[in-house]
Amino acid sequence: MIGILLITHDTLGEALLQCACHVLNKRPEQLLQLGVAAGDDPNDLLPLAQKLLKLVDSGEGVLVLTDIYGASPANLAGKLLQPGRVEGLAGVNLPMLLRALSYRDKGMATLLARATGGGRDGVLNMLKH
């Protein structure tokens, strides 16, 4: 199973993790989060991020989910990426995370496509549906 590491601003990752636990009625395995606070230097957090990455990796790879592309959490996440082995998606939301948790046993390519689709398709105008 592909591991998932959330690297987000402050407590967003923890909140997403708690919501996923609520929706799934259990704590998913191989899912951890790292919050980057306003005063944190992302370079100082790199060793911790690498440790968390190893903890969620069972040998099938890791998907790193982050919130805003170009911001400190995403820049930290970018230092962990290894094409085909450690992949990353920015713009994480709850639909993306739930889709990622549902498809992480289908291989990295499928996981990336499904998680991206889940994040995108989870944004809609409620009055139009």
N, C-alpha and C positions, 0 to 999 in steps of 0.2 A: 504494500500500500504506500502511496506517495504521501509524504509528510507535508504539513502546512504550517508555515510560520508567518504570523501577522507582525508587521513592523509599521506602527502608526504613530500619529501625534498623541501624546499624553495617554489618556485612558480609553481611546476609541477602540483599540484592539481588544482590550479586556471586556468592554461593553458588547462588542460583536461576538466574542467567545461566549459570554454569558447568555446572549440571545440565542445563539446556536444551540447551546445546551438546553435552553427552555423549549425551543421548537422541536428538537430531536428527543427530548426527555432523557438525555444521557450526556455524559462528557465524551466527546469524540477522542479517540486515541490519536497520537502523533499530531497534536495541535497545540501550539504554544504561541505566545504573543510577547512582544517587546514594545513598550511605550517609550517614545522619545519626548522628554519634557523640554520646555522652552529654553532652559539654561544648559541643556546637555550638549556636549560636543560629540557629534556622531562618530568621530574617529576614536574617542574614548570608549564608545559602546561596541566597536567592532569585535573585540575579543568575546564579549558576552553574546553578541549576535551569532558569531561562529560556533560558540558552544551550544546555543539553542538549536541551531541548524543541525548539528550532529545528533542532538537528542531526538529530533523528530524524523531523522533519516534512518530508515530500516534497510537501505540499500537500493531502493527503487526511485530515489530522487526526492526533491522538495520543491513545492510551490511557495514562493514568498509573495504575500499579498500586502500591498501598502496603499496609503490613501491618496496623496496628491503627488503626481509626477513632478520631479524637480525640487521638491521640498526635502528637508533634512532626513525624514524617515526613508523616503524613496532613494535618496543618495546613499544612505547606509545599506539599504537592501541591494542596490546596484553593485556594491562591492562584494556581494556574496554570489552573484549570478555566474553560472557555468552552463552554457548552452547545452540543452538536452538532459542535464543533470539537476541543476538548480535554476529554475525559471522564475520570472517575476511578472506580476500584473499590478498596475496602479489603478486607483479608482475603486478600491474595495468598498462594497456595501453588503448588507445582509443577504440579499438574493445571490450575489456572487459567491459568498462564503458557503452558503447552503448548497449551491450547485457544485462547488469544488469538493465539498465533503461527500457528495453523492456520487461523483465520478472519478475519485482518485484511485480506484482500482482498475481503471480502463486504459492506463498509459498516459504519458505526459502530453502527447499531442491532443488526444481527446479531452483530457482534463483542461488544457489551456482553452480550447475552443468552447467547451461547455461552461466553464467559469466566466469567460468573457461574455458569452451570450446571456448567462444568467444575470450578470451585472447590468448589462445593457437593457435586457428585456424587463428587468425589474423596475425600470424608470418609465412611468407612463402617466398620462393625464387621466385621472380617475373619472372625470366627467365625460370622457370620450369612450368609456368602457361600460 
